[in-house]
Amino acid sequence: MKILYAENKNLNPVSGNLVRVFVDGDYSYGYWVDEIQLFDILTPDQKNDYTKKSQIELDVTNEVAQKIIEIGLSPYKK
């Protein structure tokens, strides 16, 4: 499943910073996720990519995508 980090992302993850994450190509419904929590659930290769690009799209497992949905904040009902 693809996820895209678009808004408010840092090259060096910061605790308390919320990053907008779009899951599975749905750009109308983003989840705001604490950047450190998000960084912690990535693989080592994904972490490396995350720190090199200001906007990034990654392939993640369904379990990781579900975790993002669970921990993410959204103005809409989940």
Secondary structure, DSSP 8 states (H G I E B T S, - for coil): -EEEEEES--SS--TT-EEEEEETT-TTSEEEEEHHHHHHTS-HHHHHHHTT-SSEEEE--HHHHHHHHHH-B-SS--
